[in-house]
């Protein structure tokens, strides 16, 4: 058994003991869903102090500015249209986080459309309406402090559109190689960040007010209700075997070296599992399911199914069920080294399906294994694999 590093955040449970409140979402005929019900914080979690946020006169407000960090939805969204109103004070600073993970800073695990009191200024990559440190808005459309503003944001695939107060300020811009982490000396391209994630609002230490927060989910595979996080503090609920080294680093499972595997202690039969995954150059890993550790002490490979993670193998590449089922519509990987992607695996009886970034990979009937653990793989020395927001929904 390997030693695990200490965690600073729990998946699905925020630092400081913030609870996750469930929301009942009812889409209207036009597909729009209220993310904020105007009454309480149902459907929201946070990475700071949840009590720093509250509801006043039907508005979502920062009650204790500077203590709330980011408040986020309890469901992930890949492709969507989002609209909201915001009010800010003089020198106010906030932001709308998009596709961020539940750990880390959503402005950089995903990306942020900036909210900042920059009325009358020339646009830059950090002023209001811009994608923070990445894409500069075409013009300054924010109103003077003390007035209400309205965002309409559309994110589909690798493009973004932003309209502020009826003015289209970002028009079908690519989520490409642009972007950096706090300083231009630290590049962090948009196309290497998470491809799905939470909608977040930032508490930057100023009194802010939000209202009419709505979303239209345009994803080809919207996240279902009821998914349960599998990554917890100190990797409780997991056990490791063989030579790979595993740690919970800020809420992410990180595996180095190998061969070896990290198994859940719980077994599952029919399920849907989703996760964010990233592997380094020439890395190799897998999202195992319905598996058991190999009883042969000289054989480190589990017995069961492996949803492969490999960006170079011409046959068993990412999305394939290793040596058992292949991608009908793809003859080469659609993932890249050192770039996050979202993995979806669904097993119902002998019907096995996988998706990468919402694209169908495997759709097959496999009847060798009907129940077992989940596992993640460390394959070889020099291998680095990262998993964020592993979540599962057991199917009746």
Buried (B, 14 or more C-beta within 10 A) or exposed (E): EBEBBEBEBBBBBBBBEBEBEEBEBEEEEEEBBBBBBEEEBBBBBBBBBBBBBBBEEEBBBBBBBEBBBBBBBBBBBBBBBBBBBBBBBEEBBBBBBBBBBBBBBBBBBBBBBBBBBBBEEEBEBBBBBBBBBBBBBBEBBBBEBEEEBBBBBBBBEEBBBBBBBEBBBBEEBEBEEBBBEEEEEEEBBBBBBBBBBBBBBBBBBBBBBBBBBBBBBBBEBBBEEEBEBBBBBBBEEBBBBBBBBBBBBBBBBBBBBBBBBBBBEEEBBBBBBBBBBBBBEEBBBBBBBBBBBBEEEEEBBBBBBBBBBBBEBEEBBBBBBBEBBBBEEBEEBBBBBBBBBBBBBBBEEEEBBBBBBBBBBBBBEBEEBEBBBBBBBBBBEEBBBBBBBBBBBBBE
